[in-house]
């Protein structure tokens, strides 16, 4: 059971805007920055969003992140078929003295 | 090229040991903190351990504390994970990942598979 909670699946049609949520606690998301990772089958995760809302160079502007209280969200606008992947949120947890991940949300582009 | 390459995975008996290595290239390894993250077959990501650039700060997940040991050799641009007292539930792909800022894993290796089975 993951410390951060994500819905196991999400879906959207091409061009649509999709939001993936991540719920934590006061010691994790409530106190620390949230990162988002994208993972395709059989490959390593890729950093998509860091520090709640910052995009590494090379990540399209269609991807955006936000945080409020003990929850965070990843939004994907102008959904494309190549966005079909699993998305994980992650944050440092001050109580556990470690990094906690969400269980992952599998995004399907219909 | 900036990259991380893991090695050392394989099949090991329950209770056995294994040493994973991660070789870094293309960046100043000695200025970055590093992590190990694992992923069991068909499962999500699980953070395993963190080590600061100078090895003075080290953290472990509760699930591996006392059994796994993280270390690094900055002269050889290498990160290590010693896995002892292995259990079936340790079966996973183990990734090394570079930390940006405090712990943000911004660069990942391709992973090495550890299988614990009799």
Interface residues (C-beta under 8 A of the other chain):
Chain A: X2 X33 X35 X37 X39 X43 X44 X45 X46 X47 X50 X51 X56 X88 X90 X92 X96 X97 X98 X99 X100 X101 X102 X103 X104
Chain B: X35 X37 X44 X45 X46 X47 X50 X59 X60 X61 X62 X95 X100 X101 X102 X103 X104 X105 X106 X107 X108 X109 X110 X111
